[in-house]
Amino acid sequence: MKLYYSPGSCALAPHIVMAELNMMYELEAVNLKDKTCASGDFYKINMKGSVPALKMDNGDILTEGAIISQYLADQKNEGTVLAKFGTADRFRTLEWMNFIATDIHKNFAPLFSADHTYKSTEAQNEVKAVYTKALTDKFNFLAEKLGQNDYLTGNQFTIADAYLFTCLTWTKYVGMELSNWANLNTFVKRVSQRPAVMRAMKEEGLIK
Ligand SMILES: N[C@@H](CCC(=O)N[C@@H](CS)C(=O)NCC(=O)O)C(=O)O
């Protein structure tokens, strides 16, 4: 299997999942600016031009991070990072995955793109204020739901924690202070100390 990624992007989430499951995998970095990678034109691998993309063992490409993580978990079917098919715990994790994909991940995008999307500083600041407020509301909810639990669904680290962790690492790039949410701050510190997370971050050059 090969994961196409860009360092620190949302592809870090399935990367963490592969490391957590101790899978055999290769990595290939993608330059998201010009859509190139060592194999050449990244659009030929993923027409959407976005990471993550997973080349599965049969050579087919699977895209959409939330689905790649489910696919990876089911390859091992250990019931750890994702509970087994048909269980209530599995749906609880998938509920979080959808929330993170649609309400967290995608609310960061305009914060990253505002400066090169809008000409006037006023418009840039307005967009940033709207999406910072949207994320603030979601972070308030997350901090309350996380409570004193180690992870989103309790004490078991799941694919949803890998995804949430990845998104929360972006707060430092968009001027959001994670220490305003003690539970989220502790969560990020806890996850960042997991050996598989450290391995994935090292492989992406994010830490030494
Ligand atoms: N719907 C995709 C979106 C992935 C996505 O937003 N990837 C970003 C990096 S975090 C990206 O590749 N952006 C560059 C682009 O789309 O051109 C998914 O959930 O996997």
The ligand as a Tripos MOL2 file, in Angstrom:
@<TRIPOS>MOLECULE
LIG
   20    19     1     0     0
SMALL
NO_CHARGES

@<TRIPOS>ATOM
      1 N1        -12.6010   15.5350    0.6010 N.3       1 LIG1
      2 C1        -11.1910   15.2860    0.8010 C.3       1 LIG1
      3 C2        -10.5100   16.6260    1.0140 C.3       1 LIG1
      4 C3         -9.0640   16.4560    1.3230 C.3       1 LIG1
      5 C4         -8.3640   17.8160    1.4760 C.2       1 LIG1
      6 O1         -8.9830   18.8430    1.7550 O.2       1 LIG1
      7 N2         -7.0470   17.7690    1.3210 N.am      1 LIG1
      8 C5         -6.2590   18.9780    1.3380 C.3       1 LIG1
      9 C6         -5.1070   18.8360    2.3210 C.3       1 LIG1
     10 S1         -5.6780   18.7900    4.0030 S.3       1 LIG1
     11 C7         -5.6900   19.1660   -0.0460 C.2       1 LIG1
     12 O2         -5.1790   18.2420   -0.6540 O.2       1 LIG1
     13 N3         -5.7900   20.3920   -0.5460 N.am      1 LIG1
     14 C8         -5.2880   20.7650   -1.8370 C.3       1 LIG1
     15 C9         -6.3230   20.7030   -2.8870 C.2       1 LIG1
     16 O3         -7.4380   20.1880   -2.6660 O.co2     1 LIG1
     17 O4         -6.0420   21.1930   -3.9670 O.co2     1 LIG1
     18 C10       -10.9700   14.3760    1.9910 C.2       1 LIG1
     19 O5        -11.7210   14.5020    2.9780 O.co2     1 LIG1
     20 O6        -10.0390   13.5550    1.9590 O.co2     1 LIG1
@<TRIPOS>BOND
     1     1     2 1
     2     2     3 1
     3     2    18 1
     4     3     4 1
     5     4     5 1
     6     5     6 2
     7     5     7 1
     8     7     8 1
     9     8     9 1
    10     8    11 1
    11     9    10 1
    12    11    12 2
    13    11    13 1
    14    13    14 1
    15    14    15 1
    16    15    16 2
    17    15    17 1
    18    18    19 2
    19    18    20 1
@<TRIPOS>SUBSTRUCTURE
     1 LIG1         1 GROUP 0 **** ****
